[in-house]
């Protein structure tokens, strides 16, 4: 495998700029991307990743629960193994992106795929922990900080099998983040080793999101599995799941109604029809204005309710000129309780 990998790498570098009749010729790199990104091959890779992850799922679940227990936070945790379809889709997107960007701009990642952990390198969330904060504080300390500190302790106790690559605290403009600078700096002190043996600094950032998206994503490798840890409150978590449905509509993806009740399916179709009509508008009451003046502001409503222990969020005024089926009261009915 190593010799094949070196050949692919070398051939891609040497032939990439050759021309035939004024057009760029196909190369080993092009063939590699198209083959690995094809439906059959990506699904085969995805099944292998799923099976390997599933074998370790009980241990990972125990780790997730232990982190929560040791934190003392008023929170719950859910876990999941990323499905074959989602994994295959991510693999396909990555190889399509490599193909589009070209060899010179993608060779580092391609090198890691070939010489490292294979297509697992492209799927950072083969397993997921999701911590849902049930209140803002336990005692004088934010429950989110309790979770972050417990994750750090777990990493320190199991350095070889628990490495953290990224801590990203997302927040909307003017919205209180879940983390703080002290926590971010502690994560920034960490290092991890890539599958090729290179030591890197853990990325730790605060990132303001124009969409208002507010929660924390932590990535790492736990027991050899690429895992994503999410931290958020009860309101933002619920809204994030619902808003993702609208995001998928913006991306042209079909609605996944496999877990909906019959009543939810009927409502989802009405919402889909209304939102698609808004997305098609070119002037006057466009989707851009709707997103900016309503959907994005809802993150502030939900986060503010959590931070101030409100029984009900205070929603922004619904803008005129849009179908009322798109009001938050209707959208939330699509949430999975």
C-alpha positions in Angstrom: 0.0 0.0 0.0 2.8 2.4 0.8 4.5 1.9 -2.6 1.2 2.4 -4.4 0.6 5.6 -2.3 4.0 7.0 -3.2 3.4 6.2 -6.9 0.1 8.0 -6.8 1.7 11.0 -5.1 4.6 11.2 -7.5 2.5 10.6 -10.6 0.0 13.2 -9.6 2.8 15.8 -9.1 4.6 15.0 -12.4 1.6 14.7 -14.7 -0.8 17.3 -13.3 0.3 20.1 -15.6 0.4 18.2 -18.8 -1.8 19.4 -21.7 -3.5 17.6 -24.6 -4.9 19.6 -27.5 -5.0 22.7 -25.3 -6.8 21.0 -22.5 -5.5 19.7 -19.2 -5.0 15.9 -19.4 -6.4 13.5 -16.9 -4.0 12.5 -14.2 -3.5 9.8 -11.6 -4.7 12.4 -9.1 -7.9 13.0 -11.0 -8.6 9.3 -11.3 -7.9 8.8 -7.6 -10.4 11.5 -6.6 -13.1 10.3 -9.0 -12.7 6.7 -7.9 -12.6 7.3 -4.2 -15.5 9.8 -4.4 -17.7 7.5 -6.5 -21.0 6.3 -4.9 -19.9 2.7 -4.6 -16.4 3.2 -3.3 -17.5 6.0 -0.8 -20.3 3.8 0.6 -17.9 0.9 1.0 -15.5 3.2 2.9 -18.4 4.5 4.9 -19.6 1.0 5.9 -16.1 0.2 7.1 -15.8 3.4 9.2 -19.3 2.7 10.6 -18.5 -0.9 11.6 -15.2 0.1 13.2 -16.8 2.9 15.2 -19.8 0.8 16.2 -17.4 -1.8 17.8 -16.1 0.9 20.1 -19.4 2.6 20.7 -20.0 1.1 24.2 -16.7 2.3 25.4 -17.2 5.8 23.9 -20.6 6.0 25.5 -19.1 5.2 28.9 -16.5 7.9 28.4 -19.3 10.4 27.5 -21.3 9.5 30.7 -18.2 9.6 32.9 -17.3 13.1 31.7 -20.8 14.3 32.6 -20.8 12.5 36.0 -17.4 14.0 36.9 -18.5 17.5 35.8 -21.3 17.9 38.3 -23.2 19.8 35.6 -26.9 19.9 35.4 -27.0 18.5 31.8 -27.8 15.4 29.8 -25.8 13.6 27.2 -26.8 11.8 24.0 -24.4 9.8 21.8 -24.6 8.5 18.2 -22.5 6.7 15.6 -22.6 8.6 12.3 -24.7 6.7 9.8 -23.4 5.1 6.5 -25.3 7.5 4.3 -24.1 10.7 6.0 -20.5 9.4 6.1 -20.6 8.4 2.4 -21.9 11.9 1.6 -19.1 13.6 3.5 -16.5 11.5 1.8 -18.0 12.2 -1.7 -18.0 16.0 -1.0 -14.4 16.0 0.2 -13.1 14.2 -2.9 -15.2 16.4 -5.2 -13.7 19.4 -3.4 -10.1 18.0 -3.9 -10.8 17.4 -7.6 -12.1 20.9 -8.0 -9.2 22.6 -6.2 -6.6 20.6 -8.0 -3.6 18.6 -6.9 -1.4 21.4 -5.7 -4.0 22.8 -3.4 -5.1 19.3 -2.0 -2.0 17.2 -1.9 -1.5 17.6 1.9 -5.0 16.2 2.7 -4.6 13.5 0.0 -1.3 12.6 1.4 -2.9 12.0 4.8 -5.7 9.9 3.3 -3.3 7.7 1.5 -0.5 7.4 4.1 -2.6 8.0 7.2 -6.0 6.6 8.4 -7.6 6.4 4.9 -11.0 8.1 4.4 -11.4 8.3 8.2 -9.3 11.4 7.9 -12.2 13.1 6.1 -14.9 12.3 8.7 -14.3 14.2 11.9 -17.5 13.1 13.5 -17.7 9.4 13.1 -19.0 9.4 16.7 -20.8 12.3 18.5 -21.3 13.4 22.1 -24.0 16.0 22.6 -24.2 17.7 26.0 -27.4 19.6 26.6 -27.3 22.0 29.5 -30.5 22.0 31.5 -29.8 25.2 33.3 -27.2 28.0 33.0 -25.4 27.3 36.3 -24.9 24.7 39.0 -23.9 26.7 42.1 -21.8 29.7 41.0 -20.3 28.0 37.9 -21.7 27.8 34.4 -22.6 24.3 33.5 -20.9 24.7 30.2 -17.6 25.5 32.0 -18.0 22.4 34.2 -18.3 20.2 31.0 -15.3 21.8 29.3 -13.2 21.3 32.4 -14.3 17.7 32.8 -13.3 17.1 29.1 -9.9 18.6 29.8 -9.5 16.3 32.8 -10.4 13.2 30.8 -7.8 14.2 28.2 -5.1 14.7 30.7 -5.8 11.3 32.3 -5.8 9.5 28.9 -3.4 11.5 26.8 -2.5 8.7 24.3 -6.1 7.7 23.6 -7.9 11.0 24.1 -6.5 13.8 21.9 -8.3 17.1 21.1 -7.7 18.8 17.8 -10.1 21.7 17.9 -12.2 23.8 20.3 -14.5 26.2 18.5 -16.9 28.4 20.5 -19.4 29.8 18.1 -21.7 32.7 18.9 -23.9 35.3 17.2 -23.3 39.0 17.4 -24.1 40.3 20.9 -25.0 36.8 22.1 -23.3 35.3 25.2 -21.0 32.4 24.2 -21.0 29.2 26.2 -17.3 29.4 26.9 -14.9 32.1 28.0 -11.3 33.2 27.3 -9.9 31.2 30.2 -11.3 28.0 28.9 -10.3 28.7 25.3 -6.7 29.4 26.5 -6.5 26.1 28.3 -7.5 24.2 25.2 -5.0 26.2 23.2 -2.2 24.8 25.4 -2.9 21.3 24.2 -1.2 19.4 21.4 -2.1 16.3 19.4 -0.3 13.9 17.0 -1.6 13.4 13.5 -1.9 9.9 12.0 1.4 10.6 10.2 3.1 11.4 13.5 3.3 15.2 13.2 2.7 17.1 16.4 0.3 20.0 16.1 -1.2 22.7 18.3 -4.9 22.3 19.2 -6.9 25.0 17.5 -9.0 27.0 20.0 -11.1 29.9 18.8 -14.0 32.2 19.4 -15.9 32.7 16.1 -18.7 35.2 15.6 -21.3 33.7 13.2 -23.5 36.1 11.1 -26.2 33.4 11.2 -26.4 33.8 15.0 -25.4 30.1 15.5 -24.4 29.7 19.1 -22.9 26.5 20.6 -19.5 24.8 21.1 -18.0 22.1 18.9 -14.9 20.2 20.1 -13.2 17.7 17.8 -10.7 15.0 18.7 -9.7 11.4 18.4 -10.9 9.2 21.3 -9.9 5.5 21.4 -8.9 5.8 17.7 -12.2 7.3 16.6 -12.7 10.8 15.2 -15.3 12.3 17.5 -17.2 15.5 17.8 -18.4 16.9 21.1 -21.2 19.5 21.0 -22.2 21.6 24.0 -25.3 23.8 24.0 -28.4 24.7 26.0 -31.9 23.2 25.8 -33.3 26.0 23.7 -30.4 26.4 21.2 -30.0 22.7 20.8 -33.7 22.3 19.9 -33.6 25.4 17.6 -30.3 24.2 16.0 -32.0 20.9 14.9 -35.0 22.7 13.4 -32.9 25.4 11.7 -30.8 22.7 10.1 -34.0 21.6 8.3 -34.2 25.0 6.7 -30.5 24.9 6.0 -30.9 21.7 4.1 -33.7 23.3 2.1 -31.4 26.1 1.2 -28.9 23.5 0.0 -31.5 21.8 -2.1 -31.6 18.6 0.0 -34.8 16.6 0.3 -36.6 16.5 3.6 -35.8 13.5 5.8 -39.1 12.8 7.4 -38.3 9.2 8.5 -38.7 10.0 12.2 -41.7 12.3 11.9 -45.2 11.6 13.0 -48.0 11.8 10.4 -48.9 15.2 11.8 -45.3 16.4 11.6 -45.0 15.2 8.0 -48.1 17.2 7.0 -46.7 20.3 8.6 -43.2 19.7 7.2 -44.5 19.6 3.6 -46.4 22.9 4.2 -43.3 24.6 5.6 -41.1 23.2 2.8 -43.5 24.6 0.2 -43.6 28.0 1.8 -39.9 28.3 2.4 -39.0 27.2 -1.1 -41.3 29.9 -2.4 -39.5 32.5 -0.3 -36.1 31.1 -1.5 -37.2 31.6 -5.1 -37.9 35.3 -4.6 -35.5 37.7 -6.4 -36.8 41.0 -5.1 -38.9 42.2 -2.2 -39.2 40.1 0.9 -36.4 37.8 -0.1 -35.1 34.9 1.8 -31.9 36.8 2.7 -34.0 39.4 4.5 -36.1 36.8 6.2 -33.0 34.9 7.4 -31.4 38.1 8.6 -34.4 39.7 10.2 -36.0 36.7 11.7 -34.2 33.3 11.7 -30.8 34.7 12.7 -32.4 36.7 15.6 -34.0 33.6 17.0 -30.6 32.4 18.2 -30.5 35.5 20.5 -34.0 34.7 21.8 -33.1 31.2 22.8 -29.7 31.9 24.2 -31.0 34.9 26.2 -33.8 32.7 27.7 -31.2 30.1 28.8 -28.8 32.7 30.3 -31.5 34.4 32.2 -33.5 31.3 33.2 -36.6 32.5 31.4 -39.6 30.1 31.2 -40.3 31.1 27.6 -38.1 32.8 25.0 -39.0 36.3 23.8 -39.2 36.0 20.0 -38.5 38.7 17.5 -41.4 40.2 15.6 -42.4 38.1 12.6 -41.6 40.3 9.5 -44.5 41.2 7.1 -44.7 39.8 3.7 -43.8 36.2 4.6 -46.0 33.0 5.0 -47.1 32.7 8.6 -46.5 29.0 8.5 -42.8 30.0 8.9 -43.4 31.4 12.4 -41.2 29.9 15.1 -44.2 28.5 16.9 -44.8 26.3 13.8 -41.2 25.5 13.1 -40.6 24.2 16.6 -43.3 21.6 16.0 -40.8 19.8 13.8 -38.4 19.3 16.7 -37.7 15.8 18.0 -38.5 15.9 21.7 
